[in-house]
């Protein structure tokens, strides 16, 4: 570790489900203590207390990382807690290290045992420094946590008596110890039940009114040895918990009572849930006995969008809740079933939306450092980061073993996430840190291109979960996967050239610019017909070709008309999956088909963005029809009710509907260009940028006109583009301008 941190500490390991390490703090009473810092990390997760008081607000520390190359060390200022003779206790659990991670029963672990390494540094006013570092002299005890699993839950026996436990000194490569740079995982809010009732089978159910991620906090008094069991789920089916979407995850917490007043909180797990089934509670379960604790990485809310249609407002809030639930240390695909992995494709398409809604710069920066480390090891961007799948024996992967290699969108996370961060925050130092990952991704693709320059070889996810694909065949999309992949290569090469130019890498800039030009030419030659039709003639291929800039003006006009026709022909129902959904409304708007884009947004039939709203959704679903119209759960193997990818349309809501668009990185320059459309009477967006708060919105007047209202912060150059095409340079301050032109309602 840099700066000598943890140089004197030893990793203490045990093969227990959880255990406690203890030491007594000695403070020299003849000297004035001016600093007390606790540093530590775990192969697993840990919580530290001094005389029973937590050293900080973090839970599940140090989180999940590419452990083999990056094990973050936490840092706590504990001066206010330290005294001579105080007891330092560290509770250690499995976390992601020994988490039985994966899917299809892979049950992948990084190690057989869990461990902690740490030190307490005491500095005195006279310059003397003392260390209390982990070593064999530390005492170890069994914990009241008899089981802990991220997927399955926690079992706590409050009646159990702690016993001494033997621990071993484990080996650790100190070169992997790095300072913690990502925000801590913390309790964010508490939600009370909205209803408690008996199910048709007589089970006690609790509804918290919101699909969330975290755990339940239970207060209970009962006989010693009495056991209360809580099971969690996102939705109900036939009035009971719908457990099939959890697949192998038990999502169950069990508590054995002490005989006194107990308060249970399972901080070594997390669940994705709205509903809880409670069994064994002594007496009647009242609303004061149970509450939901929302847990995710610390992030400041930065973006707010509202409009005249409450369904669209709920869509945005569903996206917000999906991001909160899936930004728990790692940007994951889902937070509830036996998976919860850092799937790269999800965040690749969602990153721009994520950066509007929260300040997620630190979390995504840290994740990209893990991506870079994993890519250097595998030779291509893995499907998941951290890449726990590399731990799986090849025979355990079965048919999945043949699909590993560079892929579009999923691999493009190495480029598109840095692109989103660059545009949102403008941090050149971090762009430089991410650039090697950008290069590694592109260089992994080049040998796989065909002689035509197309990326039409190898496995591709394509337009994953296109709604026309059968539930059991998510790859069976209407869009040609080679068209999708080649379009994505163009976008990635183009931003690589931009990044190289920003970093002063002129040779690289020419290299990636040449690749983007060759790819664009190859795409147009192979896939674009003289009539403007693109191979496979699916909404997704037009959306990408238009929005990524692959077409000449005439081709673009024809492609826009064809896309609009397909949307209208499909009764304005969504016909795209992970690849096309973020860009289809963009492409319609950019080619002059704004009315069609609004009709697509406001459609509430199946499939559509608003269909889940009508079905009571409070987060974004993995499938357009995760819940069928009859209230049954989709029969597909993958049916999560908390997946943010299809919520990537909120980027279009902020930028096109509200009109807040970055011109220079970090919003040093902005273009305010709201695009009103039929079905809404007003819309407004607010964004806290690195340079101050930007606001923009519009409303219809009593007649035919539109009034635009905006706020420009000090030091920011702003251009306002009115709905009638008029342009104005705006100084800092609040502005109101009106357009007397007829706009469709």
C-alpha positions in Angstrom: 0.0 0.0 0.0 1.3 3.5 -0.8 2.6 5.7 2.0 3.4 2.7 4.1 -0.2 1.9 5.0 -0.8 -1.6 6.4 2.9 -2.4 6.1 2.9 -3.8 9.7 -0.5 -5.5 9.5 -1.2 -9.1 8.8 -4.2 -10.7 7.1 -6.1 -12.7 9.6 -8.4 -15.4 8.1 -10.9 -17.9 9.3 -13.2 -20.5 7.8 -16.2 -19.3 9.8 -19.4 -17.9 8.2 -18.6 -14.7 10.1 -16.2 -13.8 13.0 -15.1 -11.0 15.2 -11.5 -9.8 15.7 -10.8 -7.8 18.9 -8.0 -5.8 20.3 -7.5 -3.3 23.2 -6.4 0.2 22.3 -3.6 1.7 24.3 -3.2 5.5 24.4 -0.2 7.1 26.1 -1.8 9.4 28.8 1.4 11.5 29.0 1.0 12.7 25.4 -1.7 14.6 23.6 -3.4 12.5 20.9 -4.0 14.6 17.7 -4.9 12.0 15.2 -6.4 8.5 15.2 -7.0 6.8 11.8 -8.3 3.3 11.3 -7.4 1.7 7.9 -8.5 -1.7 6.8 -9.8 -4.0 4.1 -11.1 -7.4 3.8 -11.3 -10.5 1.7 -15.0 -10.3 2.4 -16.8 -7.4 4.1 -16.3 -5.9 7.5 -17.8 -3.5 10.1 -15.6 -1.9 12.8 -16.6 -0.6 16.1 -14.8 1.1 19.0 -16.5 0.4 22.4 -19.6 -0.6 20.4 -19.8 2.5 18.3 -19.5 2.2 14.5 -16.4 3.9 13.1 -18.4 5.2 10.2 -21.7 5.0 8.3 -20.5 2.5 5.6 -21.8 -1.0 5.3 -20.5 -3.9 3.2 -17.1 -2.3 3.1 -14.8 -2.4 1.2 -17.3 -3.4 -1.5 -16.6 -5.5 -4.6 -13.6 -4.9 -6.9 -11.3 -6.8 -9.2 -9.8 -8.4 -6.1 -6.8 -10.0 -7.7 -5.5 -6.6 -8.7 -7.3 -4.0 -6.7 -8.3 -4.5 -3.1 -9.4 -1.0 -1.7 -8.4 0.1 1.8 -11.0 2.0 3.8 -10.0 5.0 5.9 -11.8 6.2 9.0 -11.1 9.2 11.3 -11.8 7.8 14.8 -10.2 10.4 17.0 -13.5 11.1 18.7 -13.9 7.4 19.6 -10.5 6.5 20.8 -9.5 6.3 24.5 -7.1 4.3 26.5 -8.5 0.8 27.1 -11.2 1.1 24.5 -12.1 -2.1 22.6 -11.7 -2.3 18.8 -13.9 -5.0 17.3 -14.1 -5.9 13.6 -16.9 -8.1 12.4 -16.0 -9.9 9.2 -18.4 -11.7 6.8 -18.5 -13.2 3.3 -19.7 -10.3 1.1 -18.7 -10.8 -2.6 -15.4 -12.6 -1.7 -17.1 -15.9 -0.7 -20.5 -15.2 -2.2 -21.4 -18.2 -4.3 -21.8 -15.7 -7.1 -23.0 -16.2 -10.7 -26.0 -17.9 -12.2 -27.2 -21.3 -13.3 -25.7 -22.7 -10.0 -22.1 -21.6 -10.7 -21.6 -20.7 -7.0 -18.3 -18.8 -7.6 -16.0 -17.8 -4.8 -12.7 -15.9 -4.8 -11.4 -17.8 -1.8 -12.3 -20.5 0.7 -11.7 -18.4 3.8 -12.5 -14.7 4.7 -10.1 -12.3 6.4 -9.3 -8.8 7.5 -6.1 -6.7 7.5 -6.0 -3.4 9.2 -4.2 -1.0 11.5 -5.1 1.8 13.9 -2.6 4.7 13.6 -2.2 7.0 16.6 -0.3 10.3 16.3 0.6 12.5 19.1 1.3 16.2 19.3 5.0 15.6 19.8 5.3 13.8 16.5 5.3 10.2 17.9 3.2 7.7 15.9 2.1 4.3 17.2 0.3 1.5 15.4 -2.1 -1.2 16.5 -1.9 -3.6 13.6 -3.7 -6.9 13.0 -1.6 -9.9 14.0 -1.7 -13.3 15.8 -2.1 -11.5 19.1 -5.6 -10.2 18.2 -8.4 -12.2 19.7 -11.0 -13.9 17.5 -14.6 -14.8 18.4 -17.5 -16.5 16.8 -20.3 -14.2 15.7 -24.0 -14.4 16.2 -24.3 -14.4 12.4 -24.4 -18.1 11.6 -25.0 -17.6 7.9 -24.5 -14.7 5.6 -25.0 -14.6 1.8 -25.7 -11.8 -0.6 -28.1 -14.0 -2.5 -29.6 -16.1 0.3 -29.7 -13.7 3.2 -28.5 -13.7 6.8 -29.3 -15.8 9.9 -28.7 -14.1 13.2 -28.9 -16.0 16.5 -29.2 -13.4 19.3 -29.3 -16.2 21.9 -25.9 -17.6 20.8 -22.9 -17.1 23.1 -19.6 -16.1 21.4 -16.7 -18.5 21.7 -13.0 -18.1 21.0 -12.1 -18.9 17.5 -8.8 -19.9 15.9 -7.6 -17.7 13.1 -4.7 -18.0 10.7 -2.3 -15.5 9.3 -3.1 -15.4 5.5 -0.9 -14.4 2.6 -1.7 -11.2 0.8 0.1 -9.5 -2.1 0.4 -5.9 -0.8 0.7 -4.6 -4.4 -3.0 -5.1 -4.8 -3.8 -2.8 -1.8 -5.1 0.5 -3.2 -6.8 3.5 -1.5 -10.6 3.4 -1.6 -11.7 5.9 -4.3 -15.4 5.0 -4.7 -18.2 6.3 -2.4 -19.2 4.2 0.5 -22.3 2.0 0.6 -24.7 3.5 3.2 -28.2 3.4 4.5 -29.9 6.1 2.5 -33.5 6.3 3.8 -36.1 4.3 5.8 -39.5 3.4 4.4 -42.5 2.4 6.6 -45.0 -0.2 5.5 -48.0 0.9 3.5 -50.0 -2.3 4.3 -49.8 -5.5 6.4 -52.2 -8.3 5.6 -52.8 -12.0 5.4 -52.3 -13.7 2.0 -54.8 -16.2 0.6 -52.7 -19.0 2.1 -52.7 -17.2 5.5 -49.1 -15.9 5.4 -48.3 -12.4 6.8 -47.3 -10.0 4.0 -45.9 -6.5 4.2 -46.0 -4.0 1.3 -43.5 -1.1 1.4 -45.1 0.5 -1.7 -41.8 0.8 -3.5 -39.5 -1.7 -5.1 -36.2 -1.0 -3.4 -32.8 -2.4 -2.5 -31.6 -2.9 1.0 -33.0 -4.9 3.9 -35.7 -4.8 6.6 -35.1 -3.7 10.1 -37.1 -5.7 12.6 -38.0 -4.9 16.3 -39.3 -7.8 18.2 -39.8 -9.1 21.8 -40.4 -12.8 22.4 -39.2 -16.0 24.0 -35.5 -17.0 23.7 -35.0 -19.4 20.8 -38.1 -18.2 18.9 -37.2 -17.8 15.2 -38.7 -15.2 12.9 -38.2 -15.7 9.1 -38.5 -12.9 6.5 -38.6 -13.6 2.8 -38.4 -10.9 0.2 -39.8 -10.5 -3.4 -40.5 -7.8 -5.9 -44.0 -8.7 -6.9 -47.0 -10.8 -6.0 -48.6 -13.5 -8.0 -52.0 -14.9 -7.0 -51.7 -12.9 -3.8 -48.5 -14.6 -2.7 -44.8 -13.7 -3.1 -43.6 -14.3 -6.7 -40.4 -16.3 -6.0 -39.6 -17.7 -9.4 -37.9 -14.5 -10.6 -35.4 -14.9 -7.8 -34.2 -18.1 -9.4 -31.7 -19.7 -6.9 -31.6 -16.8 -4.5 -33.4 -17.5 -1.2 -33.6 -13.8 -0.2 -34.5 -14.9 3.3 -33.4 -13.6 6.7 -33.8 -15.6 9.9 -33.6 -14.2 13.4 -33.4 -16.2 16.6 -34.7 -14.1 19.6 -32.6 -13.5 22.7 -35.6 -13.4 25.1 -35.4 -9.6 25.5 -36.0 -6.6 23.2 -34.3 -7.4 19.9 -33.5 -5.2 16.9 -32.3 -7.1 13.9 -30.7 -5.6 10.8 -29.0 -7.9 8.3 -26.1 -5.7 7.1 -24.2 -8.5 5.5 -26.7 -9.0 2.7 -29.1 -7.0 0.5 -32.3 -7.8 -1.2 -34.4 -6.4 -4.1 -37.9 -6.2 -2.8 -41.2 -4.5 -2.3 -43.0 -7.2 -0.4 -41.9 -9.3 2.6 -43.4 -12.4 4.0 -43.0 -12.7 7.8 -43.3 -16.0 9.6 -42.9 -16.8 13.3 -43.4 -13.3 14.6 -44.7 -13.5 18.2 -48.1 -11.8 18.3 -49.4 -9.4 15.7 -47.0 -7.7 13.4 -47.6 -4.0 13.5 -46.2 -1.2 11.4 -43.9 -0.1 14.2 -42.1 -3.4 14.2 -40.7 -3.5 10.7 -39.3 -0.9 8.2 -37.4 -1.1 5.0 -33.8 0.4 4.9 -32.8 1.6 1.4 -29.1 0.9 0.8 -26.9 2.0 -2.1 -23.6 3.8 -2.8 -23.5 7.5 -1.7 -24.6 9.6 -4.6 -25.9 13.2 -4.8 -29.0 13.6 -6.8 -28.2 16.1 -9.6 -31.0 15.9 -12.2 -34.7 16.4 -12.0 -37.3 16.2 -14.8 -41.0 16.9 -14.5 -43.7 17.4 -17.1 -47.5 17.6 -17.4 -48.0 13.8 -17.7 -47.6 12.1 -14.3 -47.0 8.7 -16.1 -43.8 10.1 -17.6 -42.8 11.6 -14.2 -43.3 8.1 -12.7 -41.1 6.7 -15.5 -38.3 9.0 -14.6 -38.7 8.2 -10.9 -38.7 4.5 -11.8 -35.4 5.1 -13.5 -34.1 6.9 -10.4 -35.0 4.0 -8.2 -33.5 1.5 -10.6 -30.2 3.4 -10.5 -30.3 3.6 -6.7 -30.9 -0.1 -6.4 -28.3 -1.1 -9.0 -25.6 1.4 -8.0 -24.7 -0.5 -4.9 -20.9 -0.4 -5.2 -20.9 -1.8 -8.7 -23.3 -0.8 -11.5 -25.2 -4.1 -11.7 -27.8 -5.6 -14.0 -30.3 -6.5 -11.2 -30.3 -6.5 -7.4 -32.5 -9.4 -6.4 -31.9 -12.8 -8.1 -28.8 -15.1 -8.2 -26.8 -12.8 -10.4 -26.4 -9.1 -9.4 -23.3 -8.8 -11.6 -21.7 -5.8 -13.2 -22.9 -6.5 -16.7 -21.2 -4.1 -19.0 -23.9 -3.8 -21.6 -26.5 -2.3 -19.1 -24.2 0.5 -18.0 -22.9 1.1 -21.5 -26.3 2.3 -22.7 -27.5 3.8 -19.4 -24.4 5.9 -18.4 -25.6 9.2 -20.0 -28.9 8.8 -18.1 -27.1 7.9 -14.9 -24.9 11.1 -15.1 -28.0 13.2 -15.4 -29.7 11.8 -12.4 -26.9 11.5 -9.9 -23.3 12.5 -9.4 -21.9 9.0 -10.1 -18.4 10.2 -11.3 -16.5 8.5 -8.5 -18.4 5.2 -8.6 -18.1 4.8 -12.4 -14.5 5.9 -12.4 -13.6 3.2 -9.9 -15.6 0.6 -11.8 -13.7 1.6 -15.0 -10.4 1.0 -13.2 -11.6 -2.5 -12.4 -12.7 -2.9 -16.1 -9.2 -1.9 -17.2 -7.6 -4.4 -14.9 -9.9 -7.2 -15.9 -9.5 -6.4 -19.6 -5.7 -6.5 -19.3 -6.1 -10.0 -17.8 -8.6 -11.4 -20.3 -7.6 -9.6 -23.5 -11.1 -8.2 -24.1 -13.7 -6.4 -22.1 -15.5 -9.1 -20.0 -19.3 -9.3 -20.0 -19.2 -8.6 -16.3 -16.9 -6.4 -14.2 -15.6 -7.5 -11.8 -15.3 -10.6 -13.9 -16.2 -13.3 -11.4 -17.1 -15.6 -14.4 -13.4 -16.1 -15.0 -13.4 -18.3 -11.9 -15.8 -20.7 -13.4 -14.4 -24.0 -14.7 -15.0 -24.2 -18.5 -17.1 -27.3 -18.2 -19.4 -25.5 -15.7 -20.2 -22.8 -18.3 -21.6 -25.4 -20.7 -22.9 -23.7 -23.9 -21.9 -20.3 -22.4 -18.2 -21.2 -22.8 -18.2 -20.6 -26.5 -19.5 -17.0 -26.4 -16.7 -15.3 -24.6 -14.8 -12.6 -26.5 -15.2 -9.0 -27.6 -18.8 -8.0 -28.1 -20.5 -4.8 -29.2 -22.3 -2.7 -26.6 -21.1 -4.9 -23.7 -17.5 -4.4 -24.6 -18.2 -0.8 -25.7 -18.7 0.1 -22.0 -15.0 0.6 -22.0 -15.6 3.6 -24.4 -19.2 4.7 -23.8 -19.0 5.0 -20.0 -15.8 7.2 -20.2 -17.6 9.2 -23.0 -20.6 9.8 -20.7 -18.3 10.8 -17.8 -16.3 13.1 -20.0 -19.3 14.9 -21.3 -20.9 15.2 -17.8 -17.8 16.1 -15.7 -15.0 17.1 -18.1 -12.2 15.5 -16.0 -9.2 15.2 -18.3 -7.1 13.3 -15.7 -9.8 10.6 -15.4 -10.2 10.5 -19.2 -6.5 9.7 -19.3 -7.0 6.9 -16.8 -9.8 5.4 -18.8 -8.0 5.8 -22.2 -6.0 2.5 -21.9 -9.3 0.6 -21.5 -10.6 2.3 -24.6 -7.6 1.3 -26.6 -7.7 -2.3 -25.3 -11.3 -2.7 -26.4 -10.7 -1.5 -29.9 -7.5 -3.5 -30.3 -9.4 -6.6 -29.2 -11.9 -6.1 -32.0 -9.5 -5.3 -34.9 -8.3 -8.9 -35.5 -11.9 -10.0 -35.6 -13.1 -7.8 -38.4 -13.8 -9.4 -41.7 -11.9 -8.3 -44.9 -14.7 -5.9 -45.6 -14.0 -4.0 -42.4 -17.3 -5.1 -40.9 -17.7 -6.6 -37.4 -19.7 -9.5 -38.7 -17.8 -12.4 -37.0 -18.1 -13.9 -33.6 -20.8 -13.9 -30.9 -22.9 -10.8 -30.4 -25.7 -10.0 -28.0 -27.2 -7.7 -30.6 -30.5 -6.0 -29.7 -30.9 -8.0 -26.6 -34.4 -8.6 -25.3 -36.1 -7.1 -28.4 -39.8 -7.5 -27.5 -40.4 -9.7 -30.6 -38.0 -12.3 -29.3 -39.6 -15.2 -27.5 -39.2 -15.3 -23.7 -36.8 -18.2 -23.9 -34.7 -16.8 -26.8 -33.6 -13.2 -25.9 -31.0 -13.3 -28.7 -33.7 -13.7 -31.4 -34.0 -10.0 -32.2 -35.2 -8.5 -35.4 -32.1 -6.4 -35.9 -29.1 -8.0 -37.6 -26.4 -8.3 -34.9 -23.6 -7.5 -37.4 -25.3 -4.2 -38.3 -25.5 -3.4 -34.6 -21.9 -4.3 -34.0 -20.4 -2.4 -36.9 -22.4 0.7 -35.9 -21.1 0.4 -32.4 -17.5 0.1 -33.6 -17.9 3.3 -35.5 -19.2 5.2 -32.4 -16.4 3.8 -30.2 -13.7 4.6 -32.8 -15.0 8.1 -33.1 -14.9 8.8 -29.4 -11.5 7.2 -29.1 -10.3 9.8 -31.7 -11.9 12.5 -29.6 -10.3 11.3 -26.4 -6.9 10.9 -28.0 -7.1 14.5 -29.3 -8.1 15.8 -25.8 -5.0 14.0 -24.4 -2.6 15.3 -27.0 -2.1 11.9 -28.6 -2.0 13.0 -32.2 -0.9 9.6 -33.7 -3.6 7.8 -31.9 -6.1 10.4 -32.9 -5.3 9.8 -36.6 -5.4 6.1 -36.0 -8.9 6.0 -34.5 -10.2 8.7 -36.9 -9.1 6.5 -39.8 -10.8 3.5 -38.3 -14.0 5.4 -37.8 -13.9 6.5 -41.4 -13.2 3.0 -42.7 -16.0 1.6 -40.6 -18.5 4.1 -41.7 -17.7 3.5 -45.3 -17.9 -0.2 -44.9 -21.2 0.1 -43.1 -22.8 2.2 -45.8 -21.4 0.0 -48.6 -22.7 -3.2 -47.1 -25.8 -2.3 -45.2 -27.4 0.8 -46.6 -29.5 0.4 -49.8 -30.1 3.1 -52.4 -33.6 3.5 -51.0 -32.2 4.3 -47.6 -33.2 0.9 -46.1 -30.7 -0.7 -43.8 -30.2 -4.5 -43.6 -32.8 -6.2 -41.4 -35.1 -3.2 -41.6 -35.6 -3.1 -37.9 -36.2 0.0 -35.7 -32.9 -0.6 -33.8 -30.6 -0.5 -36.9 -32.1 2.8 -38.0 -31.9 4.3 -34.5 -28.2 3.5 -34.2 -27.3 4.5 -37.8 -29.0 7.9 -37.4 -28.0 8.8 -33.9 -24.4 7.6 -34.2 -23.9 9.6 -37.5 -23.2 6.8 -39.9 -25.3 8.2 -42.8 -25.0 10.9 -45.4 -27.7 13.6 -45.4 -29.8 12.0 -48.1 -29.5 8.5 -46.5 -30.3 10.0 -43.1 -33.5 11.6 -44.4 -34.7 8.4 -45.9 -33.7 6.3 -42.8 -35.6 8.8 -40.6 -38.7 8.4 -42.7 -38.4 4.7 -42.7 -38.0 4.6 -38.9 -41.0 6.8 -38.4 -43.0 4.5 -40.8 -42.0 1.4 -38.8 -43.0 3.0 -35.5 -46.3 4.2 -36.9 -46.9 0.8 -38.6 -46.3 -0.8 -35.2 -49.0 1.4 -33.6 -46.3 3.4 -31.8 -45.3 0.3 -29.7 -41.7 -0.1 -28.7 -39.9 -2.7 -30.9 -36.3 -2.4 -29.6 -34.2 -4.1 -27.0 -31.1 -3.0 -25.1 -29.3 -1.8 -28.3 -32.0 0.3 -29.9 -34.1 1.6 -27.0 -31.8 4.4 -25.8 -31.6 5.9 -29.3 -34.9 5.4 -31.1 -36.6 8.6 -29.8 -33.3 10.5 -30.4 -33.2 9.3 -34.1 -36.8 10.3 -34.7 -36.3 13.7 -33.2 -33.0 14.3 -35.1 -34.7 13.6 -38.4 -37.7 15.8 -37.9 -40.2 13.2 -36.6 -40.7 14.7 -33.2 -44.4 14.0 -33.1 -43.7 10.3 -33.7 -41.2 10.3 -30.9 -43.7 11.7 -28.5 -46.4 9.2 -29.6 -43.9 6.5 -29.0 -43.1 7.9 -25.5 -46.7 8.3 -24.5 -48.0 5.0 -25.8 -49.2 2.8 -22.9 -50.0 -0.5 -24.7 -47.7 -3.5 -24.6 -44.8 -3.1 -25.3 -44.1 0.5 -24.3 -42.4 2.6 -21.6 -45.7 3.4 -20.0 -47.2 -0.1 -19.9 -45.3 -1.0 -16.7 -46.5 2.2 -15.2 -50.1 1.1 -15.8 -49.2 -2.2 -14.1 -48.0 -0.5 -11.0 -44.2 -0.6 -11.6 -42.0 1.5 -9.3 -38.7 0.6 -11.0 -37.7 -0.2 -14.6 -38.3 -3.8 -15.7 -35.8 -6.1 -17.5 -38.5 -7.0 -20.0 -41.2 -4.8 -21.5 -43.6 -7.4 -20.2 -42.0 -8.7 -17.1 -45.5 -8.7 -15.7 -48.1 -9.8 -18.2 -51.5 -8.1 -18.5 -53.2 -10.8 -16.5 -50.9 -10.2 -13.6 -48.8 -13.3 -14.2 -45.0 -13.1 -14.2 -43.3 -13.5 -17.6 -42.3 -17.1 -18.1 -38.8 -16.2 -19.3 -35.8 -17.3 -17.2 -34.7 -13.6 -16.9 -37.5 -11.6 -15.4 -36.2 -8.9 -13.2 -38.4 -6.1 -12.0 -35.4 -3.8 -11.4 -33.2 -3.4 -14.5 -32.3 0.2 -15.5 -31.2 -0.4 -19.1 -34.6 0.2 -20.8 -34.9 3.4 -18.8 -32.1 4.9 -20.8 -34.8 7.0 -22.6 -34.5 9.5 -19.7 -31.4 10.9 -21.4 -33.6 11.9 -24.3 -36.1 13.4 -21.9 -33.5 15.6 -20.3 -31.7 16.6 -23.5 -34.5 16.8 -26.0 -37.8 17.3 -24.2 -36.3 19.6 -21.5 -33.5 20.8 -23.7 -30.4 20.6 -21.5 -27.4 19.6 -23.7 -23.7 19.9 -23.1 -21.6 21.6 -25.8 -18.3 21.5 -23.9 -17.3 18.8 -21.5 -18.6 19.3 -18.0 -21.2 21.8 -19.2 -18.7 24.7 -19.5 -20.8 25.5 -22.6 -24.5 24.5 -23.0 -27.1 24.5 -25.6 -30.6 24.9 -24.4 -32.8 23.4 -27.1 -36.2 22.1 -25.8 -38.3 20.3 -28.4 -42.0 20.4 -27.6 -44.3 17.7 -28.9 -47.9 16.5 -28.8 -49.3 15.1 -25.6 -47.4 17.3 -23.1 -48.4 20.8 -22.0 -45.1 21.6 -20.3 -41.8 20.0 -19.3 -38.9 21.2 -17.2 -35.4 19.9 -16.4 -32.9 20.9 -13.7 -29.3 19.8 -13.7 -26.6 20.5 -11.1 -23.4 20.7 -13.3 -19.8 21.2 -12.2 -20.4 24.9 -13.1 -23.7 25.5 -11.4 -27.4 24.8 -11.8 -28.8 24.8 -15.4 -32.5 24.9 -15.9 -34.6 24.7 -19.0 -38.2 24.0 -19.8 -41.2 25.1 -21.8 -45.0 25.5 -21.5 -47.9 26.0 -23.9 -49.7 29.3 -23.7 -53.5 29.8 -23.8 -53.1 30.2 -27.6 -50.8 28.5 -30.0 -47.4 29.7 -28.6 -44.7 28.2 -26.5 -42.9 29.9 -23.7 -39.4 28.8 -22.9 -37.9 29.4 -19.4 -34.2 28.8 -18.6 -31.5 29.6 -16.0 -27.8 29.9 -16.9 -25.2 29.8 -14.1 -22.3 32.3 -13.9 -19.3 31.5 -16.1 -21.2 29.3 -18.5 -21.6 30.1 -22.2 -25.2 29.3 -23.3 -27.0 29.3 -26.6 -30.8 29.0 -26.6 -32.4 27.3 -29.7 -36.1 28.1 -29.7 -38.7 25.7 -31.0 -39.1 27.9 -34.1 -35.4 27.7 -34.8 -34.5 31.1 -33.5 -31.1 31.3 -31.8 -30.0 33.5 -28.9 -26.8 33.9 -26.9 -27.7 34.0 -23.2 -25.8 35.7 -20.4 -26.0 34.2 -16.9 -29.3 34.5 -15.1 -33.0 33.6 -15.7 -34.6 34.1 -19.1 -38.1 33.8 -20.5 -38.8 33.9 -24.3 -41.9 33.1 -26.2 -42.5 31.7 -29.7 -45.8 32.6 -31.4 -46.0 29.5 -33.6 -48.5 26.7 -33.9 -47.2 23.5 -32.4 -49.1 20.2 -32.4 -50.9 19.3 -29.2 
